[in-house]
Amino acid sequence: MATSVGEQIMQLIQTVLNAPSDAPRQTVRQRTNPLNAEYDDGTTDCSIFLLYAVKEEADRISRGCVRRERHIRIEIPVKGAPPLDSVADPLYVYLMQTLCSSSDLMQSISLLEEVGLIWETVNSYVDASVCALELKITYVTTLDPATAAMQSSGS
């Protein structure tokens, strides 16, 4: 069974983030439980990044080509003494610098855009928060989503 280009890009992102020997955390592919359920008991694993796709939009740009925009999230769970945003900030910087400096990733896509950061905090006996980095990845395929991405400038 063929793998879509979108899934290949997700796998590449995970590989890129896990490649540096000094990576501050491992990146895993999974969808997390709702924040409240995850943090209430204090068992959340704050030693990983959580990577998952949120949605994908497709727009036909020519007779045989489709521009695809895949929105992904990388969650940065953190625990500790407030302010928790200061704990997550260097991890956010690591994610952006690592992704933007990957020639393999940049050659596989047309555009990588930061959509924004979403902060969620739960009132519980554990000081815990999550910073969700949302990115939009633009790439072009033929009408078949399993075909190799085609580079196009200015897409």
PEBEL-V885230 format. One record per residue. N is the residue number from 1. RES is the residue in one letter. PHI is phi in degrees with one decimal (none if undefined). Layout:
[[N & RES & PHI] [N & RES & PHI]]
This chain:
[[1 & M & none] [2 & A & -76.0] [3 & T & -107.0] [4 & S & -67.7] [5 & V & -62.3] [6 & G & -58.9] [7 & E & -68.0] [8 & Q & -61.4] [9 & I & -66.5] [10 & M & -60.6] [11 & Q & -63.5] [12 & L & -65.3] [13 & I & -60.0] [14 & Q & -61.0] [15 & T & -62.6] [16 & V & -61.0] [17 & L & -72.0] [18 & N & -90.6] [19 & A & -69.2] [20 & P & -61.4] [21 & S & -65.7] [22 & D & -101.5] [23 & A & -58.1] [24 & P & -69.1] [25 & R & -152.8] [26 & Q & -83.3] [27 & T & -103.3] [28 & V & -120.7] [29 & R & -94.0] [30 & Q & -170.4] [31 & R & -101.5] [32 & T & -82.5] [33 & N & -72.2] [34 & P & -53.4] [35 & L & -53.4] [36 & N & -59.2] [37 & A & -65.2] [38 & E & -74.2] [39 & Y & -99.1] [40 & D & -59.2] [41 & D & -91.6] [42 & G & 75.2] [43 & T & -100.1] [44 & T & -59.7] [45 & D & -82.3] [46 & C & -95.6] [47 & S & -108.6] [48 & I & -133.6] [49 & F & -100.3] [50 & L & -108.2] [51 & L & -112.3] [52 & Y & -156.8] [53 & A & -85.8] [54 & V & -101.4] [55 & K & -163.6] [56 & E & -140.1] [57 & E & -116.4] [58 & A & -126.5] [59 & D & -138.0] [60 & R & -68.5] [61 & I & -108.1] [62 & S & -157.9] [63 & R & -56.6] [64 & G & -121.4] [65 & C & -123.3] [66 & V & -128.0] [67 & R & -90.2] [68 & R & -115.9] [69 & E & -121.8] [70 & R & -102.5] [71 & H & -93.1] [72 & I & -125.3] [73 & R & -126.9] [74 & I & -122.5] [75 & E & -89.6] [76 & I & -117.5] [77 & P & -76.7] [78 & V & -137.9] [79 & K & -133.5] [80 & G & 139.0] [81 & A & -75.9] [82 & P & -61.5] [83 & P & -85.1] [84 & L & -72.1] [85 & D & -63.8] [86 & S & -72.6] [87 & V & -75.2] [88 & A & -79.0] [89 & D & -56.7] [90 & P & -65.3] [91 & L & -73.2] [92 & Y & -60.5] [93 & V & -61.1] [94 & Y & -57.7] [95 & L & -58.9] [96 & M & -65.4] [97 & Q & -63.9] [98 & T & -68.0] [99 & L & -66.2] [100 & C & -69.7] [101 & S & -94.8] [102 & S & -83.7] [103 & S & -66.2] [104 & D & -61.1] [105 & L & -68.0] [106 & M & -64.4] [107 & Q & -78.3] [108 & S & -92.2] [109 & I & -128.5] [110 & S & -89.2] [111 & L & -159.0] [112 & L & -121.1] [113 & E & -124.4] [114 & E & -82.8] [115 & V & -85.5] [116 & G & 157.9] [117 & L & -117.0] [118 & I & -118.4] [119 & W & -107.1] [120 & E & -132.1] [121 & T & -131.6] [122 & V & -114.4] [123 & N & -81.3] [124 & S & -155.0] [125 & Y & -76.0] [126 & V & -108.4] [127 & D & -76.9] [128 & A & -139.0] [129 & S & -153.5] [130 & V & -136.2] [131 & C & -110.0] [132 & A & -105.3] [133 & L & -87.0] [134 & E & -104.8] [135 & L & -123.5] [136 & K & -116.2] [137 & I & -112.6] [138 & T & -105.0] [139 & Y & -150.3] [140 & V & -121.9] [141 & T & -131.5] [142 & T & -74.3] [143 & L & -61.5] [144 & D & -81.6] [145 & P & -66.6] [146 & A & -90.7] [147 & T & -78.3] [148 & A & -62.3] [149 & A & -64.7] [150 & M & -110.6] [151 & Q & -75.0] [152 & S & -146.3] [153 & S & -76.2] [154 & G & 73.6] [155 & S & -71.2]]
